[in-house]
Amino acid sequence: MKFMTSVLALVATAGTLVLSQGRGGGAGAQQPPLNLPADTPRITALKDEAAAEVEKLKDFSQQMVDQVFSYGELGFQEVETSRYLIGILEQHGFKVEKGIAGIPTAFMASWGSGKPVIALGSDVDGIPQSSQKPGVAYRDPLVDGAPGHGEGHNSGMAVNITAAIVLKKIMEREKLGGTIRIWPGVAEELVGTKAFYIRAGLFKDVDVALFTHVGRNLSVSWGDGGGTGLVSVLYSFKGESAHSAGAPWRGKSALDAVELMNIGWNYRREHLPLSHRSHYVIRDGGDQPNVVPPTASVWYYFRQVTYPGIKEIWAAGDEIAKGAAMMTGTTLLPTRVLGSAWPRHFNRAIAETTYQNIQKVGLPQWSEDDQAFARAVQRELGVNQQGMPTKIGNLSGPVDPATNTGGGSDDIGDISWNVPTVTLNYPSNIPGLPGHNWADGMAMATPIAHKGVTAGAKVQAMTLVDLVLKPEVVKAAWDYFTTVQTRTQKYEPLIRPQDTPAIEFNREIMAKYREQMRPFYYDPTKYKTYLEQLGIKYPVIKK
């Protein structure tokens, strides 16, 4: 009751807004919403202006979406993407610090001064082997075997940058204090950077973090999220080479150690909780068959729904690796943590404020072509042909730990345990897609993606107005963070002092494909849209 009392005291003399959360929002969704301050006439007018200004910038947003899509870069190698986004931000008066946290493609852009400090983030990296022509409702890569945006990370920075430019204009005219920061989620598909951002102190003075992620609807949630957190660990073994046929008894196979570790883990997996997830790939399996492999390595993701659970299965993995080294007479080298993701927990006050703006903005008006394309993609994938959503979802509350059986991870979790954070999902992709797949890139440079980004930018801009002009919301966010979220659970990094970002990852893949991809980079000086440049008459559907 201490938290509720403090929040109510903040708004004792202000008007109040009660949000309808509806049903089916997870455990806690039935709780009464917080009593947060209602919009004053001035705030209402500024929000209306912000939404109108975002609408005027829809072509600007579309070009960002299409440009980043055309680069299709993988994590840690987002060279063109980073250069392009930094250029836009500098043109609009942001001061940009490059190479933050020792990561060449990472940056922090800043404008303004004073409180509140609001950090806007979104991921920018692609997926291996997911090259795909946009607007084509079947498999048709731009460059066969090349990476692409098979997650939709090409769209999120357009949401944030458009919203920030609009807010900056309002703040300058109205002489409002506050600081806007914009940062990219580099190598999110490797969960490889956000924990290092935290370690570098990049969020130590931030008041609120607003994250965006491509989705299938306009939505936001608060409390414990679904899915898992994880730790990403590289296990490397050192053996002794020998002629595989002439004197195999003189060798000690590091590859045998890797294979025995994997066998051991797969047997152990049977006895782990249903909420766990784990997977691996062999990074080094030796050089050639006639040489006993003197080195080998395997890369594991250990996922669980709680921080203690992650630590527990990680320790089990370490013990199995030691056993594999003992069985093969090899040496287990010091392990390397490549990245981590804490289980996500989102802020209630910011989520309810954001959801109010979602209700005001609503979903885009999908055209007949949009719906036909969405249904064609769904038909191609053999899922329910529901098309694009026409009704916003409910505000989701905490997931019940008893029913959370695991799932995906996102290293925004590390930031969410250091500063009040929410993730705004915006409707730029099609329902029913598999995720991390070429099919997830089909819509990501089409009118569906463009309309979804504009809707998301309107919500983001309106929420920024709330945070700048309603200090009560920021205070309520920190009340929740300190008295509810972190009352019994404090952040402890999973990365260790000796661990460094894996900035060498994906270098060889991009070196192989970049020159083949370069002719397909979008040129907005010649073409209004990327579809126009590619000569695609949207939508292209199998007859």
C-alpha positions in Angstrom: 0.0 0.0 0.0 3.0 2.3 0.5 3.4 2.6 -3.3 -0.2 3.2 -4.0 -0.4 5.8 -1.3 2.6 7.7 -2.6 1.2 7.7 -6.2 -2.2 8.9 -5.0 -0.6 11.7 -3.0 1.1 12.9 -6.1 -2.2 13.5 -7.9 -4.4 14.6 -5.0 -4.9 18.0 -6.5 -4.9 16.9 -10.2 -7.5 15.4 -12.4 -7.2 11.7 -12.8 -7.4 9.3 -15.7 -8.7 5.7 -15.3 -7.6 3.3 -18.0 -9.7 0.3 -19.0 -7.4 -2.7 -19.1 -10.0 -5.3 -20.2 -9.5 -9.0 -19.9 -6.8 -11.5 -20.8 -3.9 -9.2 -20.0 -2.1 -11.7 -17.8 -1.8 -11.9 -14.0 -2.3 -8.4 -12.6 -4.3 -7.1 -15.6 -7.4 -7.1 -13.4 -5.8 -4.8 -10.9 -7.2 -1.2 -10.9 -5.0 1.1 -13.0 -2.9 3.8 -11.3 -4.4 7.2 -10.7 -2.2 9.2 -13.0 -2.7 12.9 -13.9 -5.1 13.6 -16.7 -4.1 15.6 -19.7 -4.5 19.4 -19.4 -5.9 21.3 -22.3 -2.3 22.4 -23.1 -1.0 18.8 -23.1 -3.9 17.6 -25.2 -3.2 20.3 -27.8 0.5 19.5 -27.8 -0.2 15.8 -28.3 -2.5 16.5 -31.2 0.2 18.7 -32.7 2.8 15.9 -32.2 0.6 13.3 -33.9 0.0 15.7 -36.8 3.7 16.5 -37.2 4.5 12.8 -37.2 2.0 12.3 -40.0 3.7 15.1 -42.0 6.9 13.2 -41.6 5.6 9.8 -42.9 7.7 10.0 -46.1 10.8 10.7 -44.0 10.0 7.8 -41.7 9.4 5.5 -44.8 12.8 6.4 -46.2 14.5 5.4 -43.0 12.6 2.1 -42.9 13.5 1.3 -46.5 17.1 2.5 -46.2 18.0 0.3 -43.2 16.1 -2.6 -44.7 18.3 -2.4 -47.8 21.5 -2.7 -45.8 20.5 -5.9 -44.1 23.5 -6.0 -41.8 24.2 -8.5 -39.1 25.0 -7.8 -35.5 28.3 -5.9 -34.7 28.7 -5.2 -38.4 25.9 -2.6 -38.8 28.4 -0.2 -40.4 26.2 1.4 -43.1 23.2 1.4 -40.8 25.1 3.2 -38.0 26.7 5.7 -40.4 23.3 6.5 -42.0 21.4 7.0 -38.7 24.2 9.1 -37.2 24.1 11.3 -40.2 20.3 11.9 -39.8 20.7 12.7 -36.1 23.5 15.1 -36.6 21.6 16.9 -39.4 18.8 17.4 -36.8 21.0 18.9 -34.1 21.9 15.9 -32.0 25.3 15.5 -30.6 26.5 11.9 -31.2 29.1 10.0 -29.3 30.3 7.1 -31.4 31.8 3.7 -30.5 30.2 3.6 -27.0 31.0 0.8 -24.7 33.8 -0.3 -27.0 31.4 -1.2 -29.8 32.3 0.4 -33.1 28.7 0.5 -34.5 27.1 1.7 -31.3 26.4 5.3 -30.5 24.5 7.6 -28.1 22.9 10.7 -29.6 21.8 13.5 -27.3 19.9 16.8 -27.5 18.6 19.2 -24.8 19.6 19.7 -21.2 18.3 18.9 -17.7 15.6 16.6 -16.5 13.9 14.4 -17.4 16.5 12.4 -19.3 14.6 10.1 -21.7 16.5 7.4 -23.6 14.9 6.0 -26.8 16.2 2.7 -28.1 15.5 0.1 -30.8 17.4 -2.7 -32.4 19.1 -2.5 -35.8 20.6 -5.8 -36.7 19.5 -8.5 -39.2 19.2 -12.3 -39.4 21.6 -14.7 -41.3 20.3 -16.1 -44.6 17.1 -14.1 -44.5 17.5 -11.9 -47.6 14.1 -11.4 -49.1 12.4 -9.1 -51.6 9.8 -7.0 -49.8 6.2 -7.1 -51.0 6.6 -10.6 -52.5 4.5 -13.2 -50.7 6.8 -16.2 -51.3 10.5 -17.0 -51.0 12.4 -14.7 -53.3 15.8 -13.5 -51.9 17.6 -10.4 -53.1 20.9 -12.2 -52.7 20.8 -15.9 -52.2 22.3 -16.9 -48.8 22.8 -13.3 -47.7 21.5 -11.8 -44.5 18.5 -9.6 -44.3 15.9 -8.1 -41.9 14.1 -11.3 -41.0 13.1 -9.9 -37.7 12.1 -6.4 -38.7 14.8 -4.4 -36.9 15.0 -2.0 -39.8 11.9 -0.2 -38.6 12.4 0.7 -34.9 14.8 3.6 -35.1 12.5 5.3 -37.6 9.8 5.3 -34.8 12.2 6.9 -32.3 13.9 9.4 -34.5 10.7 10.7 -36.0 9.1 11.1 -32.6 12.3 12.7 -31.2 12.5 15.3 -34.0 8.8 16.2 -33.4 9.4 16.5 -29.6 12.5 18.6 -30.1 10.6 21.1 -32.2 7.9 21.4 -29.6 10.5 21.7 -26.7 12.4 24.4 -28.5 9.3 26.5 -29.2 7.8 26.0 -25.7 11.2 26.4 -24.0 10.8 23.1 -22.2 13.7 21.5 -20.2 14.7 17.9 -20.7 17.2 15.7 -22.5 16.4 13.2 -25.4 18.9 10.4 -26.0 18.7 7.9 -28.9 20.7 4.7 -29.0 20.7 1.6 -31.2 20.3 -2.0 -30.0 23.4 -3.3 -31.7 23.7 -7.1 -32.1 20.4 -7.8 -30.3 20.2 -11.1 -32.1 23.3 -12.1 -30.3 22.0 -10.4 -27.1 25.5 -8.9 -27.3 25.5 -5.2 -26.2 22.9 -3.9 -23.7 24.5 -5.4 -20.7 27.8 -3.8 -21.8 25.9 -0.5 -22.1 24.8 -0.8 -18.5 28.4 -1.7 -17.4 29.7 1.4 -19.2 27.3 3.6 -17.2 25.4 4.8 -20.2 22.0 4.8 -18.3 23.2 5.9 -14.9 21.4 9.3 -15.2 18.5 8.2 -17.3 15.0 8.8 -15.9 13.0 6.7 -18.3 13.9 4.3 -21.2 11.4 4.0 -24.0 12.1 1.0 -26.2 10.4 0.1 -29.4 10.1 -3.3 -31.2 8.4 -4.4 -34.3 5.1 -6.2 -33.7 1.8 -7.2 -35.1 -0.3 -4.7 -33.2 0.0 -1.6 -31.1 0.7 -2.8 -27.6 2.6 -2.3 -24.4 2.8 -4.3 -21.1 4.0 -4.0 -17.5 5.4 -6.2 -14.9 7.2 -9.5 -15.4 7.2 -10.2 -19.2 6.8 -13.6 -20.8 9.7 -15.5 -22.2 13.1 -15.9 -20.6 16.4 -14.3 -19.8 19.7 -15.9 -20.8 23.4 -16.1 -20.7 25.4 -16.6 -23.9 28.6 -18.7 -23.3 31.4 -19.9 -25.5 33.1 -23.1 -24.4 36.5 -23.8 -26.0 38.7 -26.9 -25.6 42.4 -27.4 -26.3 43.7 -30.8 -27.4 46.6 -32.1 -29.4 46.8 -32.7 -33.1 48.0 -35.9 -34.8 47.6 -37.8 -38.0 44.0 -39.1 -37.9 44.9 -42.3 -39.6 48.7 -42.7 -39.0 48.8 -42.1 -35.3 45.4 -41.2 -33.9 46.5 -42.5 -30.4 48.9 -39.5 -30.2 46.1 -37.0 -30.5 43.6 -35.5 -28.1 40.5 -34.4 -29.9 39.0 -31.1 -28.8 36.1 -31.9 -31.1 35.4 -35.0 -29.1 35.1 -32.8 -26.0 32.6 -30.6 -27.8 30.6 -33.5 -28.9 30.6 -35.1 -25.4 29.6 -31.9 -23.8 26.6 -31.7 -26.2 25.7 -35.3 -25.5 25.9 -34.7 -21.8 23.8 -31.5 -22.0 21.1 -33.2 -24.1 20.8 -35.9 -21.5 20.7 -33.3 -18.7 18.0 -31.4 -20.7 15.4 -34.1 -19.9 15.6 -33.2 -16.2 15.4 -29.5 -16.5 12.2 -27.4 -15.8 9.8 -26.9 -18.7 10.5 -23.1 -18.4 14.1 -23.6 -19.6 15.4 -23.3 -23.1 18.9 -24.1 -24.3 20.5 -24.4 -27.7 24.0 -24.5 -29.2 26.1 -24.3 -32.4 29.6 -25.5 -33.0 31.8 -22.5 -33.8 35.0 -24.5 -34.4 35.0 -28.2 -35.3 38.6 -28.6 -36.4 40.4 -27.9 -39.6 40.2 -31.1 -41.8 39.4 -34.7 -41.2 42.9 -36.1 -41.4 44.1 -34.0 -38.5 42.9 -34.7 -35.0 41.3 -31.4 -34.0 43.5 -29.5 -31.5 40.9 -26.8 -31.0 37.1 -26.8 -30.9 34.4 -24.6 -29.4 30.7 -24.6 -28.9 28.4 -21.7 -28.2 25.5 -22.1 -25.9 22.4 -20.1 -24.9 21.1 -21.0 -21.5 17.6 -19.5 -20.9 15.4 -19.5 -17.9 12.6 -17.3 -16.6 14.4 -16.0 -13.5 17.9 -14.8 -12.8 18.6 -17.6 -10.2 17.3 -20.1 -12.8 19.8 -18.8 -15.4 22.7 -19.1 -13.0 21.7 -22.6 -12.0 21.6 -24.0 -15.6 24.8 -22.1 -16.5 26.5 -23.8 -13.6 25.3 -27.2 -14.8 26.7 -26.4 -18.3 30.1 -25.5 -16.8 30.2 -28.8 -14.9 29.4 -30.8 -18.0 32.1 -29.0 -20.0 34.6 -29.9 -17.3 33.5 -33.5 -17.5 33.9 -33.6 -21.2 37.5 -32.3 -20.9 38.3 -34.9 -18.4 36.9 -37.7 -20.6 39.0 -36.6 -23.6 42.2 -35.6 -21.8 41.8 -32.1 -23.2 41.8 -28.7 -21.5 38.8 -26.6 -21.0 39.9 -23.0 -21.7 38.5 -20.1 -19.8 34.9 -19.6 -20.9 33.7 -16.4 -22.6 30.4 -14.8 -21.9 29.3 -13.2 -25.2 26.2 -11.5 -23.9 23.2 -11.8 -21.6 19.6 -10.8 -21.2 17.9 -10.5 -17.9 14.2 -11.5 -17.8 12.2 -8.5 -18.8 10.2 -6.4 -16.3 8.4 -3.3 -17.5 7.2 -0.3 -15.7 3.6 0.1 -14.8 3.3 3.9 -14.7 5.0 4.3 -18.1 3.0 1.4 -19.6 -0.3 2.9 -18.5 0.7 6.3 -19.9 1.7 4.7 -23.2 -1.5 2.7 -23.4 -3.6 5.8 -23.1 -1.8 7.2 -26.2 -2.2 3.9 -28.0 -6.0 4.2 -27.5 -5.9 7.7 -28.9 -3.8 6.8 -32.0 -5.4 3.5 -32.9 -4.3 1.2 -35.7 -3.5 2.3 -39.2 -6.1 2.1 -41.9 -5.0 -1.0 -43.9 -5.7 -1.0 -47.6 -7.2 -3.9 -49.5 -3.7 -4.5 -50.9 -2.3 -4.6 -47.4 -4.8 -7.2 -46.2 -4.5 -9.2 -49.4 -0.7 -9.3 -49.0 -0.9 -10.3 -45.3 -3.4 -13.1 -46.1 -1.2 -14.4 -49.0 1.8 -14.5 -46.7 -0.2 -16.4 -44.1 -1.5 -18.8 -46.7 2.1 -19.4 -47.9 3.2 -20.3 -44.4 0.2 -22.4 -43.7 -1.2 -20.4 -40.7 -4.6 -18.7 -40.0 -5.3 -16.2 -42.8 -6.5 -13.5 -40.4 -4.8 -10.6 -42.3 -3.7 -7.5 -40.4 -5.3 -6.6 -37.0 -8.2 -4.1 -36.9 -8.5 -3.7 -33.1 -5.9 -2.8 -30.6 -5.2 -5.3 -27.8 -5.5 -4.9 -24.1 -2.8 -3.5 -21.8 -1.0 -6.6 -20.5 -0.1 -7.0 -16.9 2.5 -9.3 -15.3 2.8 -12.8 -16.6 1.9 -15.4 -13.9 5.2 -17.2 -13.0 3.3 -20.4 -12.6 2.2 -20.4 -16.3 5.4 -18.9 -17.8 6.9 -21.9 -19.7 9.6 -19.9 -21.3 10.3 -18.5 -24.8 12.4 -15.8 -26.4 14.7 -13.3 -24.7 15.7 -9.7 -25.3 18.6 -7.9 -23.7 16.3 -4.8 -23.0 15.8 -6.8 -19.8 19.2 -5.6 -18.5 18.1 -2.0 -19.1 14.7 -2.6 -17.5 16.3 -3.6 -14.2 18.4 -0.4 -14.1 15.9 2.3 -15.1 12.1 2.4 -15.6 11.5 0.9 -19.0 8.7 -0.1 -21.4 8.7 -1.6 -24.9 6.2 -0.2 -27.4 5.3 -2.8 -30.0 4.1 -1.2 -33.2 2.2 -3.0 -36.1 4.8 -3.2 -38.9 4.7 -6.9 -39.5 2.2 -9.7 -40.3 0.6 -11.9 -37.6 1.5 -15.6 -37.7 5.2 -15.5 -38.9 7.8 -17.9 -37.5 10.3 -15.3 -36.3 14.0 -15.1 -37.3 13.1 -16.2 -40.8 13.1 -14.8 -44.3 9.3 -14.6 -44.1 9.6 -12.0 -41.4 11.2 -9.7 -43.9 8.4 -9.8 -46.5 6.5 -6.9 -45.2 9.3 -4.8 -43.7 9.7 -2.4 -46.6 6.1 -2.2 -47.7 3.1 0.1 -46.8 2.4 -2.2 -43.9 5.8 -1.4 -42.3 5.5 2.2 -43.2 2.0 2.7 -41.7 2.9 0.8 -38.6 6.0 2.9 -38.0 4.0 6.1 -38.3 1.4 4.8 -35.8 4.2 3.9 -33.4 5.9 7.2 -33.8 2.7 9.0 -33.0 2.3 7.0 -29.7 6.0 7.6 -28.9 5.8 11.3 -29.5 2.7 11.7 -27.4 4.3 9.7 -24.5 7.3 11.9 -24.7 5.0 14.9 -24.2 3.6 13.2 -21.1 7.0 12.6 -19.7 8.3 16.1 -20.3 5.2 17.9 -19.0 4.0 15.5 -16.3 6.7 15.0 -13.6 4.2 13.0 -11.6 4.4 10.2 -14.2 8.2 10.0 -13.9 7.9 10.1 -10.1 5.3 7.3 -10.2 7.6 5.3 -12.5 10.4 5.4 -10.0 8.1 4.7 -7.1 7.1 1.4 -8.9 10.7 0.7 -9.8 12.0 1.0 -6.2 9.1 -0.2 -4.1 7.7 -2.9 -6.3 10.1 -4.1 -9.0 13.4 -4.0 -7.2 12.1 -4.4 -3.6 13.4 -8.0 -3.3 15.3 -8.5 -6.6 18.3 -6.4 -7.5 20.2 -6.4 -10.7 23.5 -8.4 -10.8 25.2 -8.5 -14.2 25.6 -11.9 -15.9 28.6 -10.6 -17.9 31.8 -10.7 -15.9 34.6 -8.1 -15.6 36.8 -10.1 -18.1 34.1 -10.4 -20.7 34.2 -8.0 -23.7 31.7 -7.4 -26.6 32.2 -10.0 -29.4 32.7 -7.3 -32.0 34.4 -9.8 -34.4 31.3 -11.8 -34.8 29.6 -11.8 -38.3 32.6 -10.1 -39.8 33.4 -12.9 -42.3 29.7 -13.3 -43.3 29.3 -9.6 -44.1 32.7 -9.6 -45.9 31.4 -12.5 -48.1 28.1 -10.8 -49.0 28.4 -7.1 -48.6 29.5 -6.4 -52.2 26.8 -8.6 -53.6 24.3 -6.7 -51.4 25.6 -3.2 -52.2 23.8 -2.8 -55.6 20.5 -3.3 -53.8 21.1 -0.4 -51.4 18.1 2.0 -51.5 18.6 5.4 -53.3 15.9 7.8 -52.1 17.2 10.5 -54.4 16.0 8.5 -57.4 13.1 6.5 -56.0 10.2 7.4 -53.7 10.2 3.9 -52.2 12.3 0.8 -52.1 9.6 -1.2 -53.8 9.7 1.3 -56.7 13.5 0.9 -56.9 13.2 -2.9 -57.1 10.4 -2.7 -59.7 8.0 -4.6 -57.4 4.3 -4.0 -58.0 2.9 -4.4 -54.5 1.6 -6.9 -53.6 3.1 -9.8 -55.5 1.0 -12.9 -54.8 1.0 -16.4 -56.1 -1.8 -17.0 -58.5 
